[in-house]
Amino acid sequence: MTTPVSFLSDGLKLSGLLHIPQDLQPGERRPAFIVMHGFGGSNQGGQGAWAAKALASWGYVCLQFEFRGCGDSEGERGRIICLEQVADTSNAITYLQGRPEVDPDRIGLCGSSLGAAVAIHAAGGDPRAAAVISQGGWGNGERKFRLQHQGAEWDRFMKQLTDGIRRRETIGQSLMVPRFDIVPVPPRIRAYITNDPKSSMEFPAETPLSMFLFQPEEMIGRISPRPVLLLHGAGDSVTPASESMELFRRAKSPVELHLVDGADHFMFAEENQRVVNLVHDWVDRYFPLRP
């Protein structure tokens, strides 16, 4: 059962979908997951849709929500500021804690790509997050961008950032930047983005600057003793797998890292059966329906 919902975050109404397991009994409270989309995405993206469907079919309450400025949520369209997304995540936890279907002490975070990075940062700062699933995430914005923009591309990318800052300071307007100039995505897998009709394709220059300065790796060590699952395609063509390796190095037990051969950046949307089994086995062990 899926119900459209909304909640407030810093005075903005955020749009969401609440997935209730069919076998939930009256008065019963279940553990829940907050499912968070990637960079400039929405609830219609394949990554979050798969995760919510799978987790709900396994018996968890799931909240998919759209960050401010994304999808149907309020806020300046395409203005993605990482720490504001962290605040949205904490406010999503607050919303779920007030739902009668949810065990308020057992709310996990499940994010893909930028949503995964936000999940890690949010859980490190908010002890109410009981578990984290990170798929294709990253820990250091500058390092990630250096790997994504190499050679002359790095100089072009940095000029874009400085031009954006200068334009904002001089005329008070944002320099708008195409999506793939910020995060390069090979044409062969761009359909995972372009098939989402609510996905943003242009962003103010403040967005890549925010991502450049974002460092979830500084927060992951604070999540312990709450469990963390790090998933990454071994051949990820968007965000290098070395980002999840570094997150694993900085994390504290209990944490698992799985590099999946043959999977790319959008592995959740690919419905890879090995990934399904990995996630299912992990939640059974570290975040079961009944503790």
ABEGO torsion letter per residue (X at the ends): XBBBBBBBBGGBBBBBBBBBBAABBBGBBBBBBBBBBBBGBBAABAAAAAAAAAAAAAGBBBBBBBBBGBEABBEBBGBBBAAAAAAAAAAAAAAAAABAABBAABBBBBBBEAAAAAAAAAAAABAABABBBBBGBBABAAAAAAAABBEAAAAAAAAAAAAAAAAAAAAGBBBBBBAAAABBBBAAAAAAAAABAABBABBBAAAAAAAAABBAAAAAAAAOABBBBBBBBAABAABBAAAAAAAAAABBOBBBBBBBBGBBAAAAAAGBAAAAAAAAAAAAAABBABX
